[in-house]
Amino acid sequence: NDLFIVSIRDKDPRLATNYVNTLVRRYLEENVSAKREESYGANRFLAEQLALFKEKLNKADEQVITFRQKQGVAVAMDEEGIVKEIKVFKAQMDEARMRRNELASTLSTVRAQMKSVQPTVSILSTKGGGGSVQALENRIKMLLVSYTENYPEIVKLRAEIEAIKKQKQSPAAGGFTSEEMTTVNPVYQQLEQAALQTEAEIHALNAKIGQLGGLIAEREKELRDVPANKKRLADLEQERTTYKNMYAELQARAGVSEVSKQMEVEDKSASFRIVDPAVVPVKPVSPDRVKLILAGIFLGIVGGFGGVLLREALDSSIKDLHTLKGLGVTILAVIPKMSNAAEELEIRKRDRKVFLAAGCYFMVICLLLVHEILKLTYVDHIFSFLQL
């Protein structure tokens, strides 16, 4: 479940409502601001790369035209297949370098954003890498059963083995690295995950660039016998094609990035949104009035009976003749109780008033109990009106 529920308890319901709404709005603003900054940084990088590759493409076109005019070399040659492979490898290398530079720029932007956020919990993340040289050598042995040492796949596998050995010997490429991740609020956590993912991609691209460099070096050795002018023309053309493809790809990425930037500006691609804003509560969440009323009724009944029993226990007067006889006292005479009709009538009237008042009070309590059980709000409205 991706829902975040924010709640707060306070004596003032309006203060609690305004506090929650302000807190959520501030969180959304900071989240959108971080995403906008990241989008603008990527946009600036793409604009710089577009200008750079446009200049390189124009220069490559001029070099090809000038070379053809001076040399007049035919395009077709026997080593065309090797040249195509070199073109593919160099195109992949340029693309990997461009992607690495783009990721480095994005990583710098993300790291700059992370400095403004304070972490709360730290954990350790470890990474490492390496290739299986033994598996590649076994593959070469299987291929040598049917092919010679000059078979393209065998040459490629040997180049990969050499690249892996160089990586293992290099302190920057081999071994393991440790990074400290900081677990923070959702915004910081997203930035940290993006930074780790970007660094992993950069390491992978560095390994790929090293392997492609080794393959290109081997293919170039095979072209030593090709006339210098033909090789120069092929290099110029493949360089121009590479720049042209990279420029077209950058234009496409710039268009997508511009759309993403506009969406961020208009807040149409926010990762977080408010589903239900906080509203002023109709009734308080505490105390539980039903339990309080029931407890009051119970304590009132128990207190009444307890008071009567306590009064009887503390009263040491003789209530009847049997009690006096039980004490072994000789009874000489019994004086009857002299009643006054007027006083008894007054006492009965007073008792009726007391019982009537107590009954009315108990009825009000029962009505309040029913009111709370049915979850009505009339009493709350009355108190709110009286407070105003």
C-alpha positions as CSV (number, residue, x, y, z in Angstrom):
1,N,0.0,0.0,0.0
2,D,1.5,3.3,-1.1
3,L,-0.8,5.5,1.0
4,F,0.6,7.7,3.7
5,I,-1.8,8.6,6.5
6,V,-0.9,11.7,8.6
7,S,-2.8,12.3,11.8
8,I,-2.4,14.5,14.9
9,R,-4.3,15.0,18.2
10,D,-4.9,18.4,19.6
11,K,-7.4,20.1,21.8
12,D,-8.1,22.6,19.0
13,P,-9.6,20.7,16.0
14,R,-8.9,23.6,13.6
15,L,-5.3,23.8,14.6
16,A,-4.9,20.1,14.1
17,T,-6.5,20.3,10.6
18,N,-4.4,23.3,9.5
19,Y,-1.2,21.7,10.9
20,V,-1.7,18.4,8.9
21,N,-2.7,20.2,5.7
22,T,0.3,22.5,5.9
23,L,2.7,19.6,6.6
24,V,1.5,17.6,3.7
25,R,1.6,20.6,1.3
26,R,5.2,21.4,2.4
27,Y,6.2,17.8,1.8
28,L,4.7,17.8,-1.7
29,E,6.4,21.1,-2.6
30,E,9.8,19.8,-1.6
31,N,9.3,16.6,-3.5
32,V,8.3,18.4,-6.7
33,S,11.1,20.9,-6.2
34,A,13.7,18.1,-6.1
35,K,12.3,16.5,-9.2
36,R,12.2,19.8,-11.1
37,E,15.9,20.4,-10.2
38,E,16.8,17.0,-11.5
39,S,14.8,17.5,-14.7
40,Y,16.4,20.9,-15.3
41,G,19.9,19.5,-14.7
42,A,19.3,16.7,-17.3
43,N,17.9,19.3,-19.8
44,R,21.0,21.5,-19.5
45,F,23.3,18.5,-20.0
46,L,21.4,17.4,-23.2
47,A,21.5,21.0,-24.5
48,E,25.3,21.1,-24.0
49,Q,25.8,17.7,-25.7
50,L,23.6,18.7,-28.6
51,A,25.8,21.8,-29.3
52,L,28.9,19.7,-28.9
53,F,27.9,16.9,-31.3
54,K,26.5,19.3,-33.8
55,E,29.9,21.0,-34.0
56,K,31.6,17.6,-34.3
57,L,29.2,16.4,-37.0
58,N,29.9,19.6,-39.1
59,K,33.6,19.1,-38.7
60,A,33.4,15.4,-39.7
61,D,31.5,16.3,-42.9
62,E,34.1,18.9,-43.8
63,Q,36.9,16.4,-43.3
64,V,35.2,13.7,-45.5
65,I,34.6,16.2,-48.3
66,T,38.1,17.6,-48.2
67,F,39.7,14.1,-48.1
68,R,37.6,12.9,-51.1
69,Q,38.6,16.0,-53.1
70,K,42.3,15.5,-52.4
71,Q,42.6,11.7,-52.6
72,G,39.6,10.6,-54.7
73,V,39.7,7.2,-53.0
74,A,37.0,4.6,-53.9
75,V,34.7,3.6,-51.0
76,A,34.6,-0.2,-51.7
77,M,37.4,-2.3,-50.3
78,D,38.0,-5.9,-49.3
79,E,38.3,-5.2,-45.6
80,E,34.8,-3.8,-45.5
81,G,33.5,-6.3,-43.0
82,I,36.3,-5.5,-40.5
83,V,35.7,-1.8,-40.9
84,K,32.0,-2.3,-40.2
85,E,32.9,-4.1,-37.0
86,I,35.1,-1.3,-35.9
87,K,32.3,1.2,-36.7
88,V,30.0,-0.8,-34.5
89,F,32.4,-1.1,-31.7
90,K,33.3,2.6,-31.8
91,A,29.7,3.6,-32.0
92,Q,29.0,1.4,-29.0
93,M,32.0,3.0,-27.2
94,D,30.9,6.5,-28.0
95,E,27.4,5.8,-26.9
96,A,28.7,4.2,-23.7
97,R,30.9,7.2,-23.0
98,M,28.0,9.6,-23.7
99,R,25.8,7.6,-21.4
100,R,28.5,7.6,-18.7
101,N,28.9,11.4,-18.9
102,E,25.2,11.8,-18.7
103,L,25.0,9.5,-15.7
104,A,27.9,11.4,-14.1
105,S,26.1,14.7,-14.5
106,T,22.9,13.2,-13.1
107,L,24.8,11.7,-10.2
108,S,26.3,15.1,-9.4
109,T,22.9,16.7,-9.4
110,V,21.5,13.9,-7.1
111,R,24.4,14.2,-4.7
112,A,23.9,18.0,-4.5
113,Q,20.3,17.5,-3.6
114,M,21.1,14.9,-1.0
115,K,23.4,17.3,0.9
116,S,20.3,19.4,1.9
117,V,18.6,16.4,3.5
118,Q,19.6,15.0,7.0
119,P,19.7,11.2,7.2
120,T,18.4,9.2,10.2
121,V,19.6,5.6,9.8
122,S,22.8,4.3,8.2
123,I,23.3,0.8,6.6
124,L,26.2,-0.6,4.6
125,S,25.9,-1.7,1.0
126,T,28.7,-3.7,-0.7
127,K,29.2,-4.2,-4.5
128,G,31.7,-6.1,-6.5
129,G,32.2,-7.6,-9.9
130,G,34.4,-9.7,-12.1
131,G,34.3,-12.1,-15.0
132,S,34.8,-15.8,-15.3
133,V,38.0,-16.3,-17.2
134,Q,37.8,-20.1,-16.8
135,A,34.5,-20.2,-18.6
136,L,35.8,-18.1,-21.5
137,E,38.9,-20.3,-21.9
138,N,36.7,-23.5,-21.9
139,R,34.6,-21.9,-24.7
140,I,37.8,-21.2,-26.7
141,K,38.9,-24.8,-26.3
142,M,35.5,-26.0,-27.6
143,L,35.7,-23.7,-30.7
144,L,39.3,-24.7,-31.5
145,V,38.0,-28.2,-32.2
146,S,36.2,-26.9,-35.3
147,Y,37.9,-23.5,-36.1
148,T,41.3,-21.9,-36.2
149,E,42.8,-19.2,-34.0
150,N,41.6,-16.5,-36.6
151,Y,37.9,-17.3,-36.1
152,P,36.2,-14.1,-35.1
153,E,34.5,-15.5,-32.0
154,I,37.8,-17.0,-30.8
155,V,39.5,-13.7,-31.2
156,K,36.7,-11.9,-29.5
157,L,36.8,-14.3,-26.5
158,R,40.5,-13.8,-26.1
159,A,40.0,-10.1,-26.1
160,E,37.4,-10.4,-23.4
161,I,39.8,-12.6,-21.3
162,E,42.5,-10.0,-21.6
163,A,40.1,-7.2,-20.7
164,I,38.9,-9.1,-17.6
165,K,42.5,-9.8,-16.5
166,K,43.3,-6.1,-16.9
167,Q,40.3,-5.2,-14.8
168,K,41.2,-7.7,-12.0
169,Q,44.8,-6.2,-11.9
170,S,43.5,-2.7,-11.8
171,P,42.7,-1.4,-8.2
172,A,39.9,0.8,-9.6
173,A,38.1,-2.0,-11.5
174,G,38.6,-5.1,-9.2
175,G,37.6,-6.0,-5.7
176,F,34.7,-4.8,-3.8
177,T,33.6,-1.3,-2.9
178,S,31.5,-0.3,0.1
179,E,29.1,2.6,0.2
180,E,27.2,4.0,3.1
181,M,23.5,4.5,2.5
182,T,21.4,6.7,4.6
183,T,17.7,5.9,5.2
184,V,15.7,9.1,5.5
185,N,12.4,10.5,4.6
186,P,10.8,9.2,1.3
187,V,12.5,12.1,-0.7
188,Y,16.0,11.3,0.6
189,Q,15.5,7.6,0.1
190,Q,14.5,8.1,-3.5
191,L,17.6,10.2,-4.1
192,E,19.9,7.7,-2.4
193,Q,18.5,4.8,-4.5
194,A,18.9,6.8,-7.7
195,A,22.5,7.6,-6.8
196,L,23.3,3.9,-6.1
197,Q,21.7,2.8,-9.3
198,T,23.5,5.5,-11.3
199,E,26.9,4.5,-9.8
200,A,26.3,0.8,-10.7
201,E,25.5,1.8,-14.3
202,I,28.7,3.9,-14.5
203,H,30.8,0.9,-13.3
204,A,29.2,-1.3,-15.9
205,L,29.8,1.2,-18.6
206,N,33.4,1.5,-17.7
207,A,33.9,-2.2,-18.0
208,K,32.1,-2.2,-21.4
209,I,34.3,0.7,-22.6
210,G,37.4,-1.2,-21.7
211,Q,36.3,-4.4,-23.5
212,L,35.3,-2.4,-26.6
213,G,38.7,-0.7,-26.6
214,G,40.4,-4.0,-26.6
215,L,38.3,-5.3,-29.5
216,I,38.8,-2.2,-31.5
217,A,42.6,-2.4,-31.0
218,E,42.6,-6.0,-32.3
219,R,40.5,-5.1,-35.3
220,E,42.7,-2.1,-36.1
221,K,45.7,-4.5,-36.1
222,E,44.0,-6.4,-38.9
223,L,43.8,-3.3,-41.0
224,R,47.6,-2.6,-41.0
225,D,47.9,-3.8,-44.6
226,V,45.1,-1.5,-45.8
227,P,46.3,1.6,-47.6
228,A,46.5,4.6,-45.3
229,N,44.2,6.7,-47.5
230,K,41.4,4.0,-47.6
231,K,41.6,3.5,-43.8
232,R,41.6,7.3,-43.3
233,L,38.5,7.6,-45.4
234,A,36.7,4.8,-43.6
235,D,37.6,6.3,-40.2
236,L,36.2,9.7,-41.3
237,E,33.0,8.2,-42.6
238,Q,32.4,6.0,-39.5
239,E,33.2,9.0,-37.3
240,R,30.7,11.1,-39.2
241,T,28.0,8.4,-39.1
242,T,28.6,8.0,-35.3
243,Y,28.2,11.7,-34.7
244,K,25.1,11.8,-36.9
245,N,23.5,8.9,-35.0
246,M,24.4,10.4,-31.7
247,Y,23.1,13.8,-32.7
248,A,19.8,12.3,-33.8
249,E,19.5,10.3,-30.6
250,L,20.3,13.4,-28.5
251,Q,17.6,15.3,-30.3
252,A,15.1,12.6,-29.5
253,R,16.1,12.5,-25.8
254,A,16.0,16.3,-25.7
255,G,12.4,16.3,-26.9
256,V,11.4,13.7,-24.3
257,S,13.3,15.6,-21.6
258,E,11.5,18.9,-22.6
259,V,8.1,17.2,-22.3
260,S,9.1,15.8,-18.8
261,K,10.2,19.2,-17.7
262,Q,6.9,20.8,-18.8
263,M,5.1,18.1,-16.9
264,E,7.1,18.8,-13.8
265,V,6.5,22.6,-14.1
266,E,2.7,22.0,-14.4
267,D,2.8,19.5,-11.5
268,K,1.3,16.8,-13.7
269,S,3.8,14.1,-13.0
270,A,4.2,14.4,-9.2
271,S,4.9,11.1,-7.6
272,F,2.8,12.1,-4.5
273,R,-0.7,13.7,-4.4
274,I,-3.2,14.3,-1.7
275,V,-6.1,11.8,-1.9
276,D,-8.1,13.1,1.1
277,P,-7.1,16.4,2.7
278,A,-7.6,16.9,6.4
279,V,-10.9,18.3,7.4
280,V,-12.2,19.7,10.7
281,P,-13.5,16.7,12.7
282,V,-17.2,16.6,13.5
283,K,-16.6,15.0,17.0
284,P,-13.5,14.4,19.1
285,V,-11.8,11.1,19.1
286,S,-11.3,11.2,22.8
287,P,-12.4,10.8,25.5
288,D,-14.9,7.9,24.8
289,R,-18.1,9.5,26.1
290,V,-20.1,6.2,26.0
291,K,-17.7,4.5,28.3
292,L,-17.6,7.6,30.6
293,I,-21.4,7.7,30.9
294,L,-21.7,4.0,31.6
295,A,-18.9,4.3,34.1
296,G,-20.7,7.2,35.8
297,I,-24.0,5.4,36.0
298,F,-22.3,2.3,37.4
299,L,-20.3,4.3,40.0
300,G,-23.5,6.3,40.9
301,I,-25.4,3.1,41.6
302,V,-22.6,1.5,43.5
303,G,-21.9,4.8,45.4
304,G,-25.6,5.1,46.4
305,F,-25.8,1.6,47.8
306,G,-22.4,2.0,49.4
307,G,-23.4,5.2,51.1
308,V,-26.5,3.6,52.5
309,L,-24.6,0.6,53.8
310,L,-21.8,2.8,55.3
311,R,-24.4,5.1,57.1
312,E,-26.1,2.0,58.5
313,A,-22.8,0.6,59.7
314,L,-21.7,3.9,61.4
315,D,-25.1,4.4,63.1
316,S,-24.9,2.8,66.6
317,S,-28.5,3.7,67.7
318,I,-31.1,1.0,68.6
319,K,-33.5,0.6,65.7
320,D,-36.0,-2.0,67.1
321,L,-37.1,-3.8,70.3
322,H,-35.5,-7.1,69.3
323,T,-32.0,-5.6,69.1
324,L,-32.4,-4.2,72.6
325,K,-33.6,-7.6,74.0
326,G,-30.6,-9.2,72.4
327,L,-28.3,-7.1,74.6
328,G,-29.9,-8.6,77.8
329,V,-31.2,-5.2,79.0
330,T,-34.4,-5.2,81.1
331,I,-37.1,-3.3,79.2
332,L,-39.3,-1.3,81.6
333,A,-41.5,0.4,79.1
334,V,-41.8,1.3,75.4
335,I,-42.6,4.8,74.3
336,P,-44.3,4.8,71.0
337,K,-43.2,7.2,68.2
338,M,-45.2,10.3,68.1
339,S,-45.9,11.3,64.5
340,N,-46.8,14.7,63.2
341,A,-49.0,14.5,60.1
342,A,-47.9,17.9,58.9
343,E,-44.2,17.1,59.2
344,E,-44.6,13.7,57.5
345,L,-46.5,15.4,54.6
346,E,-43.6,17.9,54.3
347,I,-41.0,15.1,54.3
348,R,-42.9,13.2,51.6
349,K,-43.1,16.3,49.5
350,R,-39.4,16.9,49.9
351,D,-38.6,13.2,49.0
352,R,-40.8,13.5,45.9
353,K,-38.9,16.5,44.8
354,V,-35.6,14.8,45.4
355,F,-36.6,11.7,43.5
356,L,-38.1,13.7,40.7
357,A,-34.9,15.7,40.3
358,A,-32.8,12.6,40.4
359,G,-35.0,10.9,37.9
360,C,-34.8,13.8,35.5
361,Y,-31.1,13.9,35.9
362,F,-30.8,10.2,35.2
363,M,-33.1,10.6,32.1
364,V,-30.8,13.3,30.8
365,I,-27.8,11.0,31.2
366,C,-29.6,8.2,29.4
367,L,-30.5,10.5,26.6
368,L,-26.9,11.6,26.3
369,L,-25.9,7.9,26.2
370,V,-28.3,7.2,23.4
371,H,-27.1,10.3,21.6
372,E,-23.5,9.1,21.7
373,I,-24.3,5.5,20.8
374,L,-26.2,6.8,17.7
375,K,-23.2,9.1,16.9
376,L,-25.3,12.2,16.7
377,T,-23.7,15.7,16.8
378,Y,-26.4,17.9,18.3
379,V,-24.7,18.3,21.6
380,D,-21.4,19.2,19.9
381,H,-23.2,21.8,17.8
382,I,-24.7,23.3,21.0
383,F,-21.4,23.5,22.7
384,S,-19.7,25.0,19.6
385,F,-22.5,27.6,19.4
386,L,-22.1,28.5,23.1
387,Q,-18.4,28.8,22.7
388,L,-18.8,31.2,19.8
